[in-house]
């Protein structure tokens, strides 16, 4: 998320420094579920294959008609998933959502920040801007605390479904607001729901949580939240931060003194296409997850890597993005006992891209994947015209690389290739901390 501009250096401080307050282990003390519910987490049999936390009120997270983060993209995703029958399978369940409590929000955010968001309606412009609200990226809108806390509650609900064994997988399509900091709104994000869900899992007793962020923008807020916590492995693949907001996510940003190698950043050059992007993913993510051994995998599925996205410069297709979803699903089963929590994220091609790839995400997580050449239903295309005035895509594929097949890292390193240079920089920065060889 976020616009094209890089952030000024003063905003790039990693978490764990004085400005960001206490480190993660302090935040999770004393925040536990009752013993009876906690006992469910390891022994419960997995019920429904997929849980989807949902409440129409998440669509009230709305910065206004001219803002890129339009809630219609989420509305059209759910409409497409319903029209294709993704949510009708017997092993898919829509679960109710309640807003995150202040105690849950405080797992990541400062109490005074939460109070300020809640009081934003009555604050002056200057007061709002001290917490990053009332800016071009994060305009104030009335009662913004309520839908922001509801989205955070949906990600907690997704984490609870997976952790207690109620579902194998859970997806919060409205979530993925990964830029919000402890005391600051940023990049269209008020509360950092992925970080809150991770902190909630740690509070329940998860020993290790892996976070993989495939948004075009660096997952800076989640990295900051767990900068010095070796219980959390954060991996972000994003456009080179020298060319895009938030200006962080260089390969040398590898974690605090107690967690070196647990912040992982793959900074990819503009114009990277499907197969090189997937080559980078395959060269970094699977070996690190295998070495880390997470109890739960949480992934953020920003789809602003698409070539049609107006706010960034990578050139992936829906088919390349679908291949990413398939990989993350497989990795959850291989390395996290199938425990997979997924969220949405950025994505500003509101009709052509977001609804299709997030519907693929829901279908893949439901173990009922959609064939790429599946037509989009006519009733959904009619709904698109009704809500946006635009013509909808007619199939679930872009048709350019329906089955991308990247060259594996084991096939050799090309020192003249900018993607290979980025991959090697990342592997060199973090692999030795996990007992892995950067070169092989």
DOKOL-573550 format. One line per field, with one value per residue (C-alpha): residue in one letter; z, y, x. Coordinates in pm, 1 decimal. Example, Ala and Ser with C-alpha at 12.3 -4.5 7.8 and 13.67 -1.06 7.14 Angstrom:
% residues 2
aa: (A, S);
zz: (780.0, 714.0);
yy: (-450.0, -106.0);
xx: (1230.0, 1367.0);
% end
This chain:
% residues 440
aa: (X, X, X, X, X, X, X, X, X, X, X, X, X, X, X, X, X, X, X, X, X, X, X, X, X, X, X, X, X, X, X, X, X, X, X, X, X, X, X, X, X, X, X, X, X, X, X, X, X, X, X, X, X, X, X, X, X, X, X, X, X, X, X, X, X, X, X, X, X, X, X, X, X, X, X, X, X, X, X, X, X, X, X, X, X, X, X, X, X, X, X, X, X, X, X, X, X, X, X, X, X, X, X, X, X, X, X, X, X, X, X, X, X, X, X, X, X, X, X, X, X, X, X, X, X, X, X, X, X, X, X, X, X, X, X, X, X, X, X, X, X, X, X, X, X, X, X, X, X, X, X, X, X, X, X, X, X, X, X, X, X, X, X, X, X, X, X, X, X, X, X, X, X, X, X, X, X, X, X, X, X, X, X, X, X, X, X, X, X, X, X, X, X, X, X, X, X, X, X, X, X, X, X, X, X, X, X, X, X, X, X, X, X, X, X, X, X, X, X, X, X, X, X, X, X, X, X, X, X, X, X, X, X, X, X, X, X, X, X, X, X, X, X, X, X, X, X, X, X, X, X, X, X, X, X, X, X, X, X, X, X, X, X, X, X, X, X, X, X, X, X, X, X, X, X, X, X, X, X, X, X, X, X, X, X, X, X, X, X, X, X, X, X, X, X, X, X, X, X, X, X, X, X, X, X, X, X, X, X, X, X, X, X, X, X, X, X, X, X, X, X, X, X, X, X, X, X, X, X, X, X, X, X, X, X, X, X, X, X, X, X, X, X, X, X, X, X, X, X, X, X, X, X, X, X, X, X, X, X, X, X, X, X, X, X, X, X, X, X, X, X, X, X, X, X, X, X, X, X, X, X, X, X, X, X, X, X, X, X, X, X, X, X, X, X, X, X, X, X, X, X, X, X, X, X, X, X, X, X, X, X, X, X, X, X, X, X, X, X, X, X, X, X, X, X, X, X, X, X, X, X, X, X, X, X, X, X, X, X, X);
zz: (0.0, -17.1, -306.5, -516.0, -307.3, -84.3, 282.9, 435.0, 629.9, 965.1, 921.0, 858.3, 1214.2, 1286.3, 1576.8, 1909.0, 1924.9, 2184.2, 1949.3, 1893.7, 2257.4, 2417.7, 2225.5, 2138.1, 2430.4, 2670.4, 2471.8, 2496.0, 2869.7, 3053.1, 2740.9, 2726.0, 2650.6, 2921.0, 2981.8, 2831.7, 2498.4, 2501.8, 2539.9, 2206.9, 2009.6, 1973.9, 2010.2, 1817.6, 1494.8, 1192.9, 1101.8, 800.7, 538.7, 512.9, 739.9, 599.8, 867.1, 718.2, 807.6, 552.0, 791.7, 691.6, 375.6, 594.1, 591.1, 325.6, 276.0, 18.3, -351.5, -486.1, -270.6, -431.0, -149.5, -254.5, -60.8, -382.8, -454.5, -146.0, -222.8, -578.5, -452.6, -224.9, -504.0, -749.6, -496.4, -430.7, -801.5, -871.6, -581.7, -389.4, -63.2, -116.9, -51.0, 258.6, 395.7, 368.0, 650.6, 683.6, 1043.7, 1228.0, 1320.8, 1627.3, 1653.1, 1813.9, 2174.0, 2304.4, 2480.0, 2145.2, 1961.7, 2235.3, 2139.0, 1865.7, 1907.9, 2182.1, 2407.2, 2339.4, 1963.7, 1993.1, 2202.0, 1942.0, 1654.3, 1847.7, 1918.7, 1565.8, 1484.1, 1750.4, 1692.4, 1498.2, 1169.5, 1342.4, 1615.6, 1360.9, 1158.7, 1459.2, 1429.8, 1048.9, 996.7, 785.0, 522.2, 150.5, 210.7, 524.6, 506.7, 809.0, 779.4, 1049.1, 1311.3, 1156.0, 1468.0, 1428.6, 1082.7, 1148.9, 1467.9, 1288.5, 1021.9, 1295.6, 1466.0, 1141.6, 1125.7, 1490.5, 1407.1, 1118.1, 1347.5, 1611.7, 1358.9, 1254.4, 1595.8, 1769.2, 1486.7, 1379.8, 1025.0, 832.1, 668.7, 715.5, 492.9, 584.7, 245.7, 400.6, 597.8, 518.2, 639.9, 689.4, 707.4, 1033.1, 1304.2, 1681.3, 1711.9, 1352.3, 1063.0, 732.2, 374.0, 392.0, 715.4, 1056.2, 1258.2, 1155.3, 1147.7, 1032.3, 1316.0, 1564.7, 1448.6, 1484.2, 1831.4, 1925.1, 1813.6, 2021.7, 2321.3, 2280.0, 2292.8, 1933.0, 1945.9, 1592.3, 1335.5, 977.7, 785.8, 406.7, 239.9, -140.0, -169.5, -405.5, -108.1, 176.0, 477.9, 701.4, 985.4, 1045.3, 1023.4, 1274.3, 1517.7, 1539.8, 1457.7, 1762.9, 1818.2, 1691.6, 1734.3, 1416.8, 1072.8, 843.7, 471.5, 230.5, -148.0, -291.2, -546.4, -487.2, -206.4, -386.2, -631.9, -417.3, -84.6, 200.6, 115.5, 338.7, 281.3, 173.6, 206.0, 485.3, 707.8, 869.2, 1225.8, 1566.6, 1783.0, 1930.8, 1596.1, 1325.9, 1010.3, 1108.5, 896.6, 530.7, 240.7, -130.0, -318.6, -681.5, -971.0, -1150.0, -1448.3, -1289.7, -1454.5, -1344.0, -1387.3, -1244.4, -948.0, -883.9, -920.8, -642.2, -424.1, -475.0, -400.4, -65.9, 91.9, 92.6, 240.2, 513.5, 609.9, 619.9, 850.4, 1071.2, 1120.8, 1197.2, 1395.1, 1170.2, 834.5, 786.8, 438.7, 306.9, -52.9, -182.2, -555.8, -657.0, -817.2, -1123.6, -1441.2, -1452.7, -1102.7, -1115.7, -805.8, -878.0, -1148.3, -1130.4, -1421.0, -1279.9, -1417.8, -1238.8, -1340.7, -1178.0, -866.7, -865.4, -875.3, -562.7, -384.0, -479.8, -347.1, -13.9, 28.7, -38.4, 196.1, 476.6, 448.5, 416.3, 701.0, 925.5, 957.1, 721.9, 955.6, 713.2, 776.5, 477.0, 426.2, 140.2, 107.8, -155.4, -505.9, -699.9, -1030.4, -861.9, -1126.8, -1355.9, -1093.1, -726.6, -738.4, -957.9, -768.6, -426.0, -547.0, -659.5, -308.1, -146.9, -384.3, -333.2, 45.1, 18.9, -166.9, -462.3, -704.6, -1004.3, -1351.9, -1507.6, -1816.8, -1612.9, -1740.1, -1493.8, -1430.4, -1619.1, -1301.2, -1156.3, -1470.0, -1440.5, -1078.7, -1182.0, -1432.6, -1171.9, -906.6, -1118.1, -1473.0, -1596.5, -1810.9, -1616.9, -1734.8, -1891.6, -1762.7, -1450.5, -1638.6, -1812.0, -2064.4, -2103.5, -1883.5, -1765.3, -1628.9, -1537.2, -1502.9, -1341.7, -1365.6, -1027.1, -832.9, -846.4, -1224.4, -1169.1, -1084.3, -1353.4, -1218.0, -1485.1, -1400.2, -1164.4, -1008.8, -941.3, -788.5, -555.6, -457.0, -379.6, -170.8, 40.6, 73.6, 170.6, 438.0, 612.8, 510.7, 731.1, 1039.2, 962.7, 881.5, 508.7, 229.2, 33.2, -287.9, -319.7);
yy: (0.0, 363.5, 595.0, 607.0, 851.6, 713.5, 804.7, 1066.4, 913.4, 1022.3, 774.4, 474.6, 390.8, 16.2, -102.5, -168.0, 180.1, 430.5, 602.0, 279.5, 186.1, -156.8, -466.5, -744.0, -981.4, -704.6, -645.3, -1002.7, -1045.8, -1106.4, -1133.3, -1492.0, -1666.2, -1870.1, -2207.5, -2402.5, -2222.1, -2231.7, -2609.8, -2632.6, -2497.7, -2811.4, -3092.3, -2982.9, -3165.0, -2935.7, -2872.8, -2664.5, -2633.1, -2256.7, -1989.0, -1641.5, -1374.6, -1123.3, -836.3, -587.9, -309.8, -354.3, -167.2, 143.8, 160.8, 430.3, 727.2, 885.3, 864.8, 990.9, 767.5, 465.2, 226.0, 199.6, -51.2, -154.8, -380.1, -587.9, -580.6, -703.2, -978.1, -1120.2, -1083.8, -1274.3, -1546.8, -1590.9, -1587.8, -1860.4, -2071.0, -2050.5, -1975.7, -2242.4, -2549.2, -2746.3, -2703.2, -2322.1, -2117.4, -1743.9, -1649.7, -1340.9, -1062.2, -842.8, -537.0, -581.5, -469.6, -204.7, -481.5, -659.3, -340.7, -268.6, -587.4, -369.8, -9.3, 245.0, 317.1, 690.4, 624.8, 416.1, 692.4, 951.6, 752.2, 714.2, 1089.2, 1195.8, 1332.1, 1600.6, 1672.6, 1961.9, 1905.2, 1960.2, 1709.3, 1447.4, 1490.4, 1416.0, 1055.9, 1043.2, 1108.2, 1394.1, 1351.5, 1278.9, 911.1, 879.0, 1129.1, 1157.1, 1008.7, 1001.6, 726.9, 576.4, 377.5, 145.6, -7.8, -3.9, -205.7, -433.2, -521.8, -595.6, -809.3, -1001.7, -1090.0, -1199.6, -1411.6, -1569.4, -1644.2, -1789.2, -2018.0, -2165.6, -2175.1, -2350.6, -2601.3, -2478.5, -2444.4, -2547.1, -2205.8, -1863.9, -1556.2, -1195.9, -1031.4, -684.9, -710.2, -671.6, -311.0, -362.7, -7.4, 117.3, 172.7, 157.9, 523.5, 633.6, 574.7, 526.0, 415.7, 389.7, 185.8, 284.9, -36.9, -304.6, -609.8, -863.2, -761.9, -774.0, -1124.7, -1240.5, -1088.4, -1254.7, -1593.0, -1541.5, -1456.3, -1787.1, -1977.1, -1999.1, -2047.5, -1934.8, -1746.1, -1684.6, -1383.8, -1362.0, -1035.0, -1025.6, -670.2, -444.5, -217.7, -321.5, -465.7, -210.3, -197.7, -572.3, -579.3, -292.7, -466.2, -774.4, -623.4, -770.8, -1081.7, -1412.5, -1582.3, -1408.3, -1443.4, -1159.9, -1198.9, -920.9, -931.1, -584.8, -328.1, -172.1, 81.7, 337.2, 367.2, 329.5, 404.7, 350.0, 368.7, 76.4, -293.3, -307.6, -650.1, -525.0, -464.3, -804.9, -767.8, -634.9, -755.4, -1039.3, -1138.8, -1102.8, -1276.5, -1277.2, -974.5, -1071.8, -829.3, -904.7, -573.5, -638.5, -402.7, -222.3, -412.2, -755.0, -1003.6, -1332.0, -1583.2, -1373.1, -1275.6, -1641.2, -1734.9, -1487.2, -1625.2, -1983.6, -1894.1, -1729.1, -1829.3, -2212.9, -2266.5, -2008.9, -2155.3, -2502.1, -2379.8, -2173.8, -2433.0, -2205.3, -2310.2, -2085.7, -1916.4, -1576.2, -1425.7, -1082.5, -1082.7, -729.9, -757.8, -422.7, -616.4, -646.9, -475.0, -280.2, -136.8, 244.7, 295.1, 76.4, -60.9, -440.8, -639.9, -952.2, -1098.6, -1254.0, -1590.1, -1514.0, -1396.1, -1713.9, -1913.9, -1724.7, -1821.3, -2186.2, -2179.1, -2027.8, -2284.2, -2567.1, -2420.1, -2393.3, -2765.6, -2850.1, -2634.6, -2517.5, -2831.6, -2667.4, -2373.5, -2084.3, -1738.5, -1503.8, -1143.9, -905.7, -597.0, -335.5, -343.3, -50.7, -201.7, -223.8, -419.9, -592.1, -740.4, -733.9, -932.2, -1206.2, -1275.2, -1257.5, -1492.8, -1727.0, -1691.6, -1787.8, -2080.3, -2210.1, -2182.9, -2374.4, -2658.4, -2589.6, -2395.3, -2222.9, -2309.3, -2002.7, -2008.9, -2004.5, -1731.1, -1463.3, -1491.5, -1254.5, -1145.3, -1038.3, -841.6, -669.6, -585.9, -435.6, -207.1, -109.6, -17.3, 126.1, 189.0, -22.7, -335.8, -641.9, -900.9, -1203.3, -1481.9, -1559.0, -1542.2, -1273.6, -1538.6, -1422.4, -1674.0, -1913.1, -2155.0, -1960.3, -2182.1, -1997.6, -2121.1, -2263.6, -2101.4, -2432.9, -2389.4, -2112.6, -1746.1, -1478.2, -1193.0, -957.8, -1012.5, -753.0, -996.9, -1245.4, -964.2, -882.1, -1245.4, -1296.7, -978.9, -1109.9, -1461.5, -1322.9, -1100.0, -1360.5, -1719.1, -1761.6, -1675.8, -1983.6, -2218.7, -2191.4, -2136.0, -1815.2, -1950.7, -2283.3);
xx: (0.0, 94.9, 162.0, 474.2, 677.1, 953.6, 925.6, 1157.5, 1445.8, 1298.5, 1013.1, 1236.5, 1341.8, 1311.4, 1102.9, 1267.8, 1417.7, 1307.1, 1063.7, 874.8, 825.4, 864.4, 963.6, 723.3, 784.0, 671.5, 352.8, 229.5, 270.5, -55.0, -270.8, -399.6, -724.6, -889.7, -726.9, -1015.6, -987.6, -609.1, -616.9, -798.1, -507.0, -296.7, -549.7, -858.9, -927.3, -939.5, -1300.9, -1391.7, -1122.6, -1160.8, -1302.0, -1370.1, -1425.7, -1666.6, -1894.3, -2025.9, -1924.5, -1558.6, -1657.9, -1688.6, -1308.2, -1333.7, -1101.7, -1333.5, -1423.1, -1089.7, -870.1, -696.4, -793.4, -1157.1, -1369.6, -1541.9, -1244.1, -1328.4, -1700.6, -1638.0, -1408.6, -1675.5, -1932.9, -1712.8, -1634.8, -2005.6, -2095.2, -1838.6, -1961.1, -1636.2, -1816.6, -2085.8, -1870.4, -1960.4, -1608.7, -1615.3, -1762.2, -1830.4, -1756.7, -1883.2, -1645.5, -1623.2, -1401.1, -1062.0, -1068.7, -833.0, -636.7, -594.2, -497.1, -241.0, -57.6, 95.9, -22.7, 43.1, -258.4, -233.7, -241.1, -558.9, -716.2, -616.0, -766.3, -1090.0, -1095.5, -996.7, -1343.6, -1303.7, -933.5, -784.5, -605.4, -271.1, -355.9, -459.9, -144.3, 75.9, -46.8, -43.2, -415.7, -547.9, -276.8, -314.1, -244.4, -458.1, -744.1, -966.6, -1313.9, -1583.4, -1568.4, -1257.3, -1170.1, -1469.7, -1403.5, -1028.5, -1077.9, -1324.8, -1067.5, -815.0, -1078.7, -1129.8, -760.5, -769.6, -1075.6, -883.7, -590.7, -824.6, -995.0, -662.3, -495.6, -786.0, -825.4, -1168.8, -1032.5, -726.2, -699.8, -858.9, -863.1, -945.0, -979.6, -1025.4, -700.1, -333.5, -292.7, 79.1, 218.1, 65.1, 326.6, 299.4, 197.8, 145.9, -91.1, 89.2, 31.0, -351.3, -324.9, -466.9, -424.3, -175.1, -399.4, -134.9, 96.8, -191.1, -285.7, 75.9, 105.9, -224.6, -86.9, 225.7, 8.2, -174.4, 153.0, 270.0, 646.1, 724.1, 516.4, 630.2, 501.0, 536.6, 436.1, 403.0, 267.2, 461.6, 536.8, 765.1, 583.7, 749.2, 498.3, 503.9, 882.8, 899.6, 664.6, 887.6, 1226.0, 1394.5, 1181.0, 1326.5, 988.8, 872.1, 1029.0, 916.2, 979.9, 886.0, 924.1, 866.9, 974.5, 1315.9, 1261.1, 1476.6, 1187.4, 875.6, 706.3, 787.7, 1158.7, 1254.7, 1310.7, 1673.6, 1840.2, 2065.9, 1762.7, 1789.8, 1661.0, 1759.1, 2047.9, 1840.5, 1689.0, 1952.9, 1839.5, 1471.6, 1378.9, 1415.4, 1382.6, 1391.1, 1405.8, 1313.2, 1381.1, 1098.4, 955.3, 1012.1, 774.8, 615.9, 895.4, 1181.1, 959.6, 875.8, 1242.8, 1322.4, 1044.4, 1156.8, 1518.8, 1439.2, 1110.0, 1103.1, 1452.5, 1391.6, 1055.0, 1209.5, 1486.4, 1252.6, 977.4, 680.6, 375.6, 164.2, 219.2, 55.2, 71.0, -23.1, -148.8, -120.4, -180.1, -32.1, 254.9, 29.7, 141.7, -187.9, -155.8, -144.5, 73.1, 376.1, 601.2, 624.5, 481.0, 320.5, -2.7, -297.6, -150.9, 182.4, 2.5, -205.6, 118.8, 231.9, -91.0, -40.0, 316.0, 216.2, -60.9, 182.2, 443.8, 187.1, 125.9, 495.5, 628.0, 340.0, 125.8, -123.6, -192.7, -234.1, -379.8, -399.8, -504.4, -558.5, -342.3, -268.2, -407.2, -551.4, -662.3, -1000.4, -1190.5, -941.1, -710.4, -809.4, -1136.6, -990.9, -669.7, -832.5, -1105.2, -828.0, -681.9, -1013.0, -1060.9, -707.6, -741.5, -1071.0, -894.9, -1125.0, -901.8, -1051.1, -922.5, -757.4, -977.7, -1299.8, -1534.9, -1636.8, -2014.1, -2239.6, -2416.1, -2081.7, -1993.3, -2330.7, -2253.7, -1920.3, -2093.0, -2351.0, -2093.2, -1812.4, -1931.9, -1641.2, -1632.0, -1520.2, -1267.4, -1433.6, -1207.8, -1005.9, -675.2, -473.3, -372.8, -12.4, 170.1, -102.5, 157.4, 472.7, 778.6, 1070.8, 1428.0, 1530.7, 1812.9, 1999.5, 2029.6, 2284.5, 2331.7, 2354.4, 2571.5, 2439.1, 2072.4, 1923.0, 1676.7, 1956.8, 2161.0, 1870.0, 1824.9, 2191.7, 2200.1, 1913.7, 2050.3, 2392.4, 2236.7, 2020.9, 2096.0, 2407.1, 2196.8, 1984.8, 2272.8, 2208.8, 2458.7, 2380.7, 2526.3, 2344.3);
% end
